[in-house]
């Protein structure tokens, strides 16, 4: 997972979040980016985690990746605040 967040006055003004290993190609989490943009990181963590996995359709043996993805983004965002 890679995340780049530009803060302006403690507000996320530019956000890019990309996951590797959860799809056959690098997957940009545009829903999570939108959930964070214009908000304080600390206040948006829960919503961003949920937005990151909305619409995820895991295969029969990799459902754990949904929970892992939420955990990765929570850890990453928590390290920024």
C-alpha positions in Angstrom: 0.0 0.0 0.0 1.2 3.5 -0.8 -0.4 6.7 0.3 0.5 10.3 -0.4 -1.5 13.0 1.4 -0.9 16.7 1.2 -2.2 18.6 4.2 -3.1 22.2 4.0 -4.1 23.8 7.4 -4.5 20.2 8.8 -7.0 19.3 6.0 -6.2 16.7 3.4 -6.1 18.7 0.2 -4.6 16.1 -2.2 -4.8 12.3 -1.6 -3.5 9.3 -3.5 -3.9 5.8 -2.2 -2.8 2.6 -4.1 -2.9 -1.0 -3.0 -0.8 -3.8 -4.3 -1.5 -7.5 -3.7 -5.3 -7.2 -3.4 -5.9 -7.4 -7.1 -3.9 -8.7 -10.1 -2.7 -5.1 -10.7 -2.1 -2.0 -8.5 -5.5 -0.8 -7.4 -6.1 2.9 -6.8 -8.6 3.4 -3.9 -10.4 6.4 -5.4 -13.4 5.9 -3.0 -11.0 6.1 0.0 -9.3 9.1 -1.5 -12.6 10.9 -1.9 -13.6 10.0 1.7 -10.5 11.7 3.0 -10.1 14.7 0.7 -11.2 17.9 2.4 -11.2 16.4 5.9 -8.9 16.0 8.9 -7.1 12.7 8.7 -7.8 11.9 12.4 -11.5 12.4 12.0 -11.9 10.5 8.7 -10.0 7.2 9.4 -13.0 5.0 10.0 -14.8 6.3 6.9 -11.8 6.0 4.7 -11.2 2.4 5.8 -14.7 1.5 4.9 -14.6 3.4 1.6 -11.4 1.5 0.7 -13.2 -1.8 0.6 -16.7 -0.8 -0.7 -17.6 -3.0 -3.6 -14.8 -5.5 -2.9 -15.7 -9.0 -4.2 -13.2 -11.4 -2.7 -12.7 -14.8 -4.2 -13.6 -17.9 -2.1 -10.1 -18.2 -0.5 -9.0 -14.6 -0.1 -11.7 -12.9 1.8 -9.1 -12.1 4.4 -7.7 -9.5 2.1 -10.7 -7.2 2.7 -10.0 -7.1 6.5 -6.2 -6.8 5.8 -6.8 -3.9 3.4 -8.8 -2.0 6.1 -6.0 -2.6 8.6 -3.3 -1.4 6.3 -5.0 1.8 5.6 -5.9 2.4 9.2 -2.2 1.8 10.2 -1.0 4.1 7.5 -3.3 6.9 8.3 -2.8 6.6 12.0 1.0 7.0 11.5 0.3 10.4 9.9 -1.6 12.0 12.8 
